[in-house]
Amino acid sequence: MPRALQCRAVRSLLRSRYRQVLPLATFVRRLGPEGRRLVRRGDPAAFRALVAQCLVCVPWDAQPPPAAPSFRQVSSLKELVARVVQRLCERGARNVLAFGFALLDGARGGPPVAFTTSVRSYLPNTVTDTLRGSGAWGLLLRRVGDDVLTHLLARCALYLLVAPSCAYQLCGPPLYDLCSGAAARPGPAGGPQAGLGPTRQARNDGNAGGPWGLPAPGVKRRWGSAEGRPPPAKRPRRASRPERGPNGQASGAHLGRATGPSDSDPHAVTETRAAAEAESQEDEVPRTRCPLPLAGGDCGAGLASWQQSHPQGVPGPRVCVETKHFLYCPGSEERLRRSFLLCSLPPSLAGARKLLETIFLSSKPWRPGAPGRTRRLPARYWQMRPLFRELLENHARCPYQALLRAHCPLRTEATWAGSGIPERNGVDTCTLERPTAAPEGHTGPRCLVQLLRQHSSPWQVYALLRACLHRLVPAGLWGSRHNQRRFMRNVKKLVSLGKHAKLSLQELTWKMKVQDCTWLRRSPGAGCVPAEEHRLREAVLAKFLCWLMGTYVVELLRAFFYVTETTFQKNRLFFFRKSVWTQLQSIGIRQHLDRVRLRELSEAEVKRHQEARHALLTSRLRFLPKPSGLRPIVNMDYVAGARTAPRDKKVQHLSSRVKTLFAVLNYERTRRPGLLGASVLGVDDVYRAWRAFVLPLRARHPAPPLYFVKVDVTGAYDALPQDRLVEVIAKVIRPQESTYCVRRYAVVQRATRGHVRKSFKRHVSTLADLQPYMRQFVEHLQATSSLRDAVVIEQSYCLNETGCSLFESFLRLVHNHVMRIGGRSYVQCQGVPQGSVLSTLLCSLCYGDMEDKVFPGVQQDGVLLRLVDDFLLVTPHLTRAKAFLSTLVRGVPEYGCLANLRKTVVNFPVEDGALGGQAPLQLPAHCLFPWCGLLLDTQTLEVRSDYSSYARTSIRASLTFNQGFKAGRNMRRKLFAVLRLKCHGLFLDLQVVTCTRDSDRAEPPAPHPLHQGCHLLPHAGAAPSPRFHACVLQLPFNQPVRRNPAFFLRVVSDTASRAYSLLKARNSGTSLGAQGASGPFPLEAAQWLCLHAFRLKLAGHHITYSCLLGPLRAASAQLCRRLPRATLAALEAAVDPALTADFKTILD
C-alpha cells in the first residue's frame, strides 16, 4: 500500500476540530474482524492510494457507528450516494456532499436526480460526481458494505490528502462552519466551567540570556511582564474574604485558601484562554454564534443591539467596548435618544426594577408600552432598587446640554463674519432638528478649514463624560473614591483609543475593589465571605461596569458627537459635535454635487427600481476629513428593495455577481498583462519594474541624465466617461465569445496559537485550462500559488458563466448606480462607484487602454509607472518628458484624465507659460523625488520610504495592536510584521541600491557592500524604534519596562537579527558576512546600526527606559570591540543624520 502522506499541519488542524481523526483503514478495522481485510493483495493502485490518503473525522456530536455492521453491499455506489444526498437534503443539514442539491418545490420543478424521489441539482458538485463515478470508491463499497459507507458519508467527515501538504473535504459539515474544538466538546455534568483563579503567566517570546547581557534563563520573572496579563492588584486570597465596612477595615479573618470554581458563577472577572478564529470577510457564509453565558445572564445583557456577545471558545478577555460602536453616528440632534433605556424608564422603584433586570438578568431593554411578564427579582437585586432609583433620578435631573456647552464649547471664529448668520449659542446648537446648510457664498476652502478645526479634543470629551458620570452614578454604587477613579481612568483611555481598538472587560475591572461595594452583598452585616460568594460579587460588579461603559458612555458619545478618522491620521479618532458636523456635511454634499454628474430620481423611479427583479445597487455617502477639505467615501453595502442589507437574497446575489466579475477581470489581466499598461498593484510590481529599468541602465556608461515627472489625476474615479469604460471592458471580456468556469471554494488554515484562518475565494478558468476534479485543482493551487498546509472546501462550480451575462451585470453596475444623499436618490452618470471592489481595477484598465493609444513609445529607454491614477515617468529624453507632461496637463477628455498641477512634480525646468497657466513644482535635478510614499534618488536611483508624513504626528495614530490578551507577544509580532513589510527588496536589493551614479564617469563605480548595507539603518532601527516606543505606551495595566527589561531587550536584539536575515534573503547568492565580524557587511554591523538608532530614540525618554539604556550601551561597546576598526569607522561615517531627520519630528 502507498505510504500515507504526513501533512502534519492538516492533521493537527483536524484534530482540533473533531473528536477523532483516524486513517480510513484504522477506522474500518475497529468495526469488526472483516474490516481487517480492507486492503488485499492485487488491489488497484487507485484503491490503495484512496485508503492511504483518506482521513475519517468523527464530530463530537456524531452518532456511533452500527453496532454490528454487516459489511454487505446491497446497493450500487450511485444509488447509495443518491440516497445519502436525499437524506441530507430532507434533514436540511449542511454537508459538503450535498452542496448544489436541494429538494424539489412547486416553483422549481423538473425531473429529480437519478435514484432520488425529490432532489434536484442546481449546481455541479465535482466532489459528489467524482465519488459516485469512481472505481476505487466502488471497490470500497464492496469491501465495507452499505451500512459502513452510509455512516461515513452521512455522519462523519472525510478528507483526502493531496501532496505535498494539503487536503480537500469530501463530506461532512464544512470545516469553516465548525466552532473551536474546545467549544464543541461536551462539558462535564456540572456544565461549562471557566477558570476563575489567576491564570498562569505565559512565557515571553524570546528566551532570556541573549548575547547582550540579558538575564539567564533561570532568573525569576515578575507578574505583569509584558504579556497583557494584569499584575496582581492585591495579594492572593488565602481564605474566605472578610466583609469590609464603609471605612474599608476588615471585619473577619482569613480561614483557608479558596481555589475551586463556583457552580453558580461559572465566569467571573478573570477570563481564561480558549481558541479563536480569524474569519475572512471575502464571501458570505452562514456563521454559527455560540453564546458564552455568565452567572445570571450574559455580561453584555442590556447592551445596545449592535453589541454581540463573545462567542464560545474565543480566547482572552471578553471585549466590553469597541470604538466601532460609536463611529459615524448619523443625525443632527445633540441629545439622547428617547428610546434609550434611561430615558424610557420612570425614576421610581418600578423603573429601577426594569433597569436591574436589563443589566443583570439578561432581559431585553424595556420599551414603553411593551407588554412584559413580571418575574421574581432575586433578593440580592431587590435591595439594590433604591440605589438604582437614585441613578434614574440623577439622570432625569442631569443638565446634559449645559454640560456639553461648558466642556465642548463652539469656537466663535468659525462663524461667517458679516454673513448675517447669528452666532449659535448652546441652546440652539443642542436642539437642531434638521441639518444646517452653510450659506451658498460660504462654502469655500477657508470656511471649510475653520469648521474642520472645531473638533473637540479627547480631553474635552473626557471632561464631559466625567461630569455626566459624576452627576449620574450615586456614591454608593462606586463604593469608594478608588473605584470611581479607576473607572474614570478607563473612560479616559476609551476616548483616546484608535479606530480598531477595544477595551476588554479584564481591563475595566482591574484593581476594582469588590469589598468596597456594600450594595453587592446579599444581606447586611459583616462576616466571612466564601470564595464562591466573592466571585459572584465580582461577576455582578463586572456586569454593572460593562453596562455603564458599553451602554451609557457609548450612548453619550453617539448622541453628542460624530466620531471619525481622517485621511492623514487613519487610526486617531476625531470628535466633532453634531452641530459642527452637520455644517461640514452640508458643504461636502454641495461640493460633491458640483463635482460629480448626478441625475436625481423621482419617487416613481425609485419604487420601480425597488420592485424590479434585478437588484439595484445603492450607495450611501459619508465624508472623511482631510487637512483642507473632505473626501467622499461611498458605502456600497446596500441594495434598493432589500429588507436587510447583509442577508437579503438580493444582496447576496448582487454581491456574488460583483465578486465573480472581479475574479473574471483579474483572470483576464493575468492572461494578458498588457491590459493594465503601466499599472502597478503594489510594492512587488514596483520592484520588478524598477529593477528591470535600473539594471540595464547601470550597464550604460556614461549614464545619461534622467528626467522625472509625477502627475496626479484630478478626480479619477468620478471623471471616467462611462461610454469609454464600457468599450474597454467589452474588449477585455469579449461577451460574444468568452465562456468561463468559476469555482467558489474556501481555504482553512491553522494559524498561530490555535487560531484558524478562513478565506473564501473564486477561481476562474476556461475550458482550455480547466481543472475538473478537486484533486487536480488542489495540486494546481499548490503548484501555482503559495497554498500550503491548508484544507480546501469546494462551495460551488459553474461551468458556463458566459461573458454576455457578466457584461450585462457590469452594465447594470455602471449605469444604475444609485447614491443616497441627504434623503434623495441620484443616479451616477459619469465615473465609477468608489466603494466597489471593482473600482481600482476598472480605473487601471481604462488608463491602461489610454496609455496604449496616447503614449505608445513613452517607455523607450525609460519606465512609466502608475498606481491607479498617480503617474511616474522616468526617461533620459527631455522632449518626451515635456510632451508627456503637457499632454496630461491639457487633458485627455476621451478618458476623463486631467492633471492636478498642485500635485504635479518635475525635476527639470519648465518655461513660464509653457503649460498655459500654473507651473508644477520644480525640484533640483539631483534630489529625492517623491512618489506614492517613496523617495527616489534621481542620481543613484536608490529607493527609500518617505517618512515625512509622520512629521508632527504620533505613531499611535497609525499603529495599533491587540492589547487585550498577551499584549507583549502581540506587540512583538506587530513590530516584526511591520519590519518584514518595510524590509522589501525595493529598498534592500544591493544590485539596485548603489552609492554613486556619476554620469561623467566612463566606468560604473564598484559599490562597497558596507556602504550599501547602511541603507538598512532606517529599516533596522530608525523606523522600528518609534514604533517600539508607541507600543510600549499602549501596553495595558500600566506595566512599566522595568518589570521585565529582558523581554524588551530581546525585542531590540531580534529586530536587528530579523532585519539582517531579511537583507540576506533579498540578496541570496551574495556573501555579506562571516564569523568573527568579518566580511563586507557582517551581522555585527547590522546590530550596531540597530543599537545606534534605538539608543538615540530611547535616550529621549530616559526615565521610561533607564533600565534598558545601560545594557544597550554595554552591548554597543561589546560590538565595537568585535568589529574591525575599518568597519567601525565606515559605519560611523555612513550614519547620516539626514537619514533619521524625519523621525526626530515624530511626537512620540
Secondary structure as UniProt FT lines:
FT   HELIX           8..15
FT   TURN            16..17
FT   STRAND          20..23
FT   HELIX           24..29
FT   TURN            30..31
FT   HELIX           33..37
FT   TURN            41..42
FT   HELIX           45..53
FT   STRAND          54..58
FT   TURN            60..61
FT   HELIX           77..91
FT   HELIX           96..98
FT   TURN            99..100
FT   STRAND          101..103
FT   TURN            114..115
FT   STRAND          119..121
FT   HELIX           126..132
FT   HELIX           135..155
FT   STRAND          157..162
FT   TURN            163..165
FT   STRAND          166..171
FT   HELIX           175..177
FT   HELIX           181..184
FT   TURN            189..190
FT   TURN            211..213
FT   TURN            217..218
FT   TURN            223..224
FT   STRAND          241..242
FT   TURN            246..247
FT   STRAND          277..279
FT   TURN            295..296
FT   TURN            299..302
FT   TURN            305..306
FT   TURN            312..313
FT   STRAND          319..322
FT   HELIX           323..326
FT   TURN            338..339
FT   HELIX           341..344
FT   HELIX           349..360
FT   TURN            368..369
FT   HELIX           379..382
FT   TURN            383..384
FT   HELIX           385..397
FT   HELIX           400..407
FT   HELIX           412..414
FT   TURN            417..418
FT   HELIX           426..430
FT   TURN            440..441
FT   HELIX           445..452
FT   TURN            453..454
FT   HELIX           458..472
FT   HELIX           475..478
FT   HELIX           481..496
FT   TURN            499..500
FT   STRAND          502..504
FT   HELIX           505..509
FT   TURN            510..511
FT   HELIX           514..516
FT   HELIX           518..520
FT   STRAND          528..529
FT   HELIX           531..547
FT   HELIX           548..553
FT   HELIX           554..560
FT   STRAND          561..564
FT   TURN            570..571
FT   STRAND          574..577
FT   HELIX           578..595
FT   STRAND          598..600
FT   HELIX           603..611
FT   STRAND          616..626
FT   TURN            627..628
FT   STRAND          629..640
FT   TURN            645..647
FT   HELIX           649..671
FT   HELIX           673..676
FT   TURN            677..678
FT   HELIX           683..698
FT   STRAND          707..713
FT   TURN            714..715
FT   HELIX           716..719
FT   HELIX           722..733
FT   TURN            735..737
FT   STRAND          739..750
FT   HELIX           752..754
FT   STRAND          756..765
FT   HELIX           767..769
FT   HELIX           774..784
FT   STRAND          790..802
FT   HELIX           803..815
FT   STRAND          818..821
FT   TURN            822..823
FT   STRAND          824..828
FT   TURN            834..835
FT   TURN            837..838
FT   HELIX           839..854
FT   TURN            856..861
FT   STRAND          863..867
FT   TURN            868..869
FT   STRAND          870..875
FT   HELIX           878..890
FT   HELIX           893..895
FT   HELIX           901..903
FT   STRAND          905..906
FT   TURN            912..915
FT   STRAND          921..922
FT   STRAND          928..931
FT   TURN            932..933
FT   STRAND          934..937
FT   TURN            938..940
FT   STRAND          943..945
FT   HELIX           948..950
FT   TURN            951..952
FT   HELIX           955..957
FT   HELIX           967..982
FT   HELIX           985..988
FT   TURN            990..992
FT   TURN            999..1000
FT   HELIX           1009..1013
FT   HELIX           1014..1016
FT   HELIX           1018..1022
FT   HELIX           1024..1033
FT   TURN            1037..1038
FT   HELIX           1041..1043
FT   HELIX           1045..1066
FT   TURN            1067..1069
FT   TURN            1075..1077
FT   HELIX           1083..1099
FT   TURN            1100..1105
FT   HELIX           1106..1122
FT   HELIX           1125..1134
FT   HELIX           1137..1140
FT   HELIX           1141..1144
//
